[in-house]
């Protein structure tokens, strides 16, 4: 092989290695972001469920009290 072909192959290997490294780093960064976003969503989700449960219970109580007030 000529010197140009060897240089070309070395450059290609170097570029492929850099590409793989950046691709791996991107994958790790997105995994890292998803881990934290999942934790935040689960906390918000629990708070939302609690608020909805309280509203439903209060709504039922209001309906029952309204029925009793109309009877008397």
C-alpha positions as CSV (number, residue, x, y, z in Angstrom):
1,X,0.0,0.0,0.0
2,X,1.1,3.5,-0.6
3,X,1.6,6.1,2.1
4,X,-1.5,7.9,1.1
5,X,-3.7,4.8,1.5
6,X,-2.2,4.1,4.9
7,X,-2.8,7.7,6.0
8,X,-6.3,7.6,4.7
9,X,-7.1,4.3,6.7
10,X,-5.5,5.7,9.8
11,X,-7.6,8.9,9.5
12,X,-10.8,6.8,9.0
13,X,-10.0,4.7,12.0
14,X,-9.4,7.8,14.1
15,X,-12.6,9.4,12.9
16,X,-14.6,6.2,13.6
17,X,-13.2,6.0,17.1
18,X,-14.1,9.6,17.8
19,X,-17.6,9.1,16.4
20,X,-18.1,6.0,18.6
21,X,-16.9,8.0,21.7
22,X,-19.2,10.9,21.1
23,X,-22.1,8.5,20.4
24,X,-21.5,6.7,23.7
25,X,-21.3,10.0,25.6
26,X,-24.6,11.1,24.1
27,X,-26.2,7.8,25.0
28,X,-24.9,8.2,28.6
29,X,-26.0,11.8,28.8
30,X,-29.6,10.9,27.7
31,X,-29.8,8.0,30.1
32,X,-28.7,10.3,32.9
33,X,-31.3,12.9,32.0
34,X,-34.0,10.2,31.8
35,X,-33.2,8.9,35.2
36,X,-33.7,12.3,36.8
37,X,-36.8,13.2,34.8
38,X,-38.4,9.9,35.8
39,X,-37.9,10.6,39.5
40,X,-39.4,14.1,39.2
41,X,-42.4,12.8,37.3
42,X,-43.1,10.1,39.9
43,X,-43.1,12.7,42.7
44,X,-45.4,15.0,40.8
45,X,-47.6,12.1,40.0
46,X,-48.0,11.1,43.7
47,X,-48.9,14.7,44.7
48,X,-51.4,14.8,41.8
49,X,-53.1,11.6,42.9
50,X,-53.3,12.9,46.5
51,X,-54.9,16.2,45.4
52,X,-57.4,14.4,43.1
53,X,-58.3,11.9,45.9
54,X,-59.0,14.8,48.4
55,X,-61.2,16.6,45.8
56,X,-63.2,13.4,45.1
57,X,-63.7,12.8,48.9
58,X,-64.8,16.5,49.4
59,X,-67.1,16.3,46.4
60,X,-68.8,13.2,47.8
61,X,-69.2,14.8,51.2
62,X,-70.8,17.9,49.6
63,X,-73.2,15.8,47.7
64,X,-74.2,13.8,50.8
65,X,-74.6,16.9,52.9
66,X,-76.6,18.6,50.1
67,X,-79.0,15.6,50.0
68,X,-79.5,15.7,53.8
69,X,-80.1,19.5,53.8
70,X,-82.8,19.2,51.1
71,X,-84.6,16.5,53.1
72,X,-84.9,18.5,56.3
